[in-house]
Amino acid sequence: MAQLLSDIVKYCNERLDIGAFEDYENAFNGLQFQNSGSVSKVAAAVDASSEAIEKAVQRGADLLVVHHGLFWGKTIPVTHLIYEKYKQLMDHDLAIYSCHLPLDAHPEIGNNALLAQLLGLTEIEKAFELHNGKIGVIGNCSMERGAFKLFLESTFPRVIAMEFGPENIGKIGIVSGGSGMIIERASELDVSTVLIGECQQYHYNIARENHMNTYVCGHYATEIFGVKALGQEIAQKFSLPFEFIPTECPL
């Protein structure tokens, strides 16, 4: 049975507390593209890309929940590829709901909370201020470095390991996505290991000089967790079918 889009949007806005973060400029959190008003199937993807939209249409979804939405940075005209993307949404009555930093930071269904849960961390607390909120977590890990690396390699498609810290992981900081900046902040929190999505070349030297274990597990790969959890929660709450849509992003 189809559900009202407006009811789902209201639930998501409240569940994610989307007003709690001052996000990146023009990274609008909430309903970014409406449909005719009803939802019969929910899909989720990391990005509101043409690839994800095409796959959502093929799977019969009329709501696509994403982490990286349609709007970033400066205003651009709706022409060429942007026009084609919007036309596809309209032709197939597909709505887009996007949530960025609030979904990274959410204590239950956020990317970083779920990563911490996956790793079995204890004594978890929020950390790493960005804009006006803490988006990451720190916690204690009982694994030794070798076992930890093997676990990551079994979980993520690609892992870059820069192991300059202690053999026991101990206190670890986690921030998904484009999060290399935490390498510079971690030592202030007495953290000797970090798990991030991506980093810049110069972060290698910072990690080495700060004796930091650093595991880079992919921007995309570290951010599948939140949208998948949100989509599953919407589906359960509103008795709708759900499907997660993977894409071929290797980064």
C-alpha positions in Angstrom: 0.0 0.0 0.0 1.4 3.4 -1.0 2.2 6.0 1.7 2.1 9.8 1.5 5.5 11.3 0.6 4.8 14.2 3.1 4.4 11.7 6.0 7.8 10.0 5.2 9.5 13.4 4.8 8.2 14.6 8.1 9.4 11.4 9.8 12.9 11.7 8.3 13.2 15.3 9.2 12.4 14.7 12.8 14.3 11.4 13.1 17.5 13.0 11.7 17.0 16.4 13.3 18.1 18.0 10.1 18.1 21.5 11.5 20.9 20.6 14.0 23.7 21.0 11.6 24.9 23.9 9.5 25.9 21.8 6.5 28.2 22.7 3.6 26.9 25.6 1.5 23.8 24.6 -0.5 24.0 21.0 0.7 20.2 21.1 1.3 19.0 18.4 3.8 15.5 17.2 3.3 13.2 16.7 0.3 15.2 17.9 -2.7 12.9 16.7 -5.5 9.3 15.8 -4.9 7.1 13.4 -6.9 3.3 13.3 -7.3 2.8 12.7 -3.6 2.9 9.0 -2.8 5.5 6.3 -2.3 5.1 2.6 -3.0 8.8 1.6 -2.9 11.9 3.1 -1.2 15.4 2.9 -2.5 18.6 4.2 -1.1 22.0 5.1 -2.6 25.0 7.1 -1.5 24.8 9.6 -4.4 22.0 11.2 -6.4 23.9 10.2 -9.5 22.5 9.4 -12.9 23.6 5.8 -12.3 21.7 5.6 -9.0 18.6 7.3 -10.4 18.6 4.9 -13.4 18.8 1.9 -11.2 16.1 3.2 -8.8 13.8 3.7 -11.8 14.6 0.1 -13.1 13.7 -1.3 -9.7 10.4 0.6 -9.5 11.2 2.9 -6.6 9.4 6.3 -6.3 11.6 7.6 -3.4 15.3 7.6 -3.5 17.1 8.3 -0.2 20.7 9.6 -0.6 23.6 10.9 1.4 25.0 13.2 -1.4 22.1 15.0 -2.9 21.5 17.1 -6.1 22.8 20.4 -4.8 26.4 21.3 -3.9 28.3 24.6 -4.1 27.3 27.3 -6.5 24.0 27.6 -8.3 24.1 26.1 -11.8 21.6 26.2 -14.7 19.4 23.3 -15.4 20.8 22.4 -18.8 22.5 19.4 -20.6 23.2 16.6 -18.1 21.5 18.3 -15.2 18.4 18.8 -17.3 18.5 15.1 -18.3 18.7 14.0 -14.7 15.8 16.2 -13.6 13.7 15.0 -16.6 14.3 11.4 -15.6 13.1 12.1 -12.1 10.0 13.8 -13.4 9.2 11.3 -16.1 9.4 8.4 -13.6 7.8 10.3 -10.7 10.9 9.7 -8.5 11.4 11.8 -5.4 14.8 12.5 -3.9 15.4 12.9 -0.1 18.9 13.8 0.9 20.7 14.0 4.3 24.4 14.8 4.6 26.1 15.7 7.9 23.1 14.9 10.1 23.3 11.3 8.8 27.0 11.1 9.3 26.6 12.2 12.9 23.4 10.4 14.0 24.0 8.4 17.1 21.9 5.4 16.0 21.7 5.2 12.2 24.6 7.5 11.3 27.6 6.3 9.2 30.1 6.7 12.1 27.9 5.2 14.8 27.3 2.1 12.6 31.0 1.9 11.7 31.8 1.9 15.4 29.2 -0.8 16.0 30.6 -2.9 13.1 34.1 -2.7 14.7 32.7 -3.6 18.1 34.0 -0.5 19.8 33.3 0.2 23.5 33.1 3.5 25.4 31.9 5.3 22.3 31.5 9.1 22.4 31.0 11.8 19.8 34.0 13.7 18.6 35.5 15.9 15.8 33.7 19.2 15.5 32.6 20.3 12.0 30.5 23.4 11.5 28.3 23.4 14.6 28.2 19.7 15.6 30.3 16.6 16.2 30.2 14.3 13.2 32.6 11.5 14.2 33.1 9.1 17.1 35.9 7.8 19.2 36.0 4.5 21.1 38.1 1.7 22.3 39.0 -1.3 20.1 40.4 -4.5 21.6 42.0 -5.8 18.3 45.6 -5.9 17.5 46.8 -4.1 14.4 47.1 -7.2 12.2 43.7 -8.5 13.0 42.2 -5.1 12.6 43.6 -4.6 9.1 42.4 -8.1 8.1 38.9 -7.3 9.3 38.9 -4.0 7.3 40.1 -5.8 4.2 37.3 -8.3 4.5 34.7 -5.5 4.9 35.8 -2.8 2.4 36.8 -3.2 -1.3 40.1 -1.3 -0.8 42.0 -0.4 2.3 45.1 1.8 2.4 47.0 1.2 5.7 49.5 3.6 7.0 50.6 1.9 10.3 52.8 4.3 12.3 51.1 3.8 15.7 51.0 1.1 18.4 50.4 -2.6 17.7 47.3 -2.5 19.8 44.6 -0.3 18.2 43.3 1.0 21.5 41.5 4.3 21.2 40.3 5.0 17.7 38.7 7.9 15.9 36.2 7.3 13.0 34.9 9.8 10.5 33.4 8.6 7.2 33.8 10.2 3.8 36.2 13.1 3.1 37.6 13.1 6.5 41.4 13.3 6.4 41.3 16.4 8.6 40.8 14.2 11.6 44.4 12.9 11.4 45.4 16.4 12.4 43.0 16.5 15.3 43.2 13.0 16.6 46.4 13.4 18.6 44.7 16.2 20.6 42.2 13.6 21.8 44.8 11.0 22.7 43.8 8.9 19.7 46.5 6.7 18.1 44.4 5.2 15.3 41.9 6.6 12.8 39.6 5.2 10.3 38.6 7.6 7.5 37.1 7.6 4.0 39.7 9.5 2.1 42.6 11.8 2.7 45.1 14.1 0.9 48.7 13.3 0.1 50.1 15.5 2.9 48.2 13.5 5.5 50.7 10.7 5.1 53.4 12.9 6.7 51.1 14.1 9.4 50.2 10.5 10.3 53.8 9.4 10.3 55.0 12.4 12.4 52.2 11.9 14.9 52.8 8.1 15.1 49.2 7.5 14.0 47.7 4.3 12.6 45.6 5.5 9.6 43.2 3.3 7.6 41.7 4.8 4.5 38.7 2.7 3.5 37.0 4.8 0.8 34.7 7.8 0.8 31.9 5.8 -0.9 32.4 2.5 1.0 32.3 4.2 4.4 29.1 5.9 3.6 26.8 3.1 2.5 25.7 2.4 6.1 23.6 5.4 7.0 21.4 5.6 3.9 20.9 1.8 4.0 19.8 2.0 7.7 17.5 5.0 7.0 15.9 3.3 4.0 15.3 0.1 6.0 13.8 2.1 8.8 11.5 4.0 6.5 10.4 0.8 4.9 9.7 -0.8 8.3 7.9 2.2 9.7 5.6 2.6 6.6 5.3 -1.0 5.6 7.0 -0.5 2.2 9.5 -2.5 0.2 13.1 -1.4 0.2 16.2 -1.9 -1.9 19.7 -0.6 -1.5 21.3 0.4 -4.8 25.0 -0.1 -5.0 27.0 1.8 -7.6 30.4 1.2 -9.1 32.2 4.0 -7.4 35.7 2.7 -6.4 36.7 5.9 -4.5 
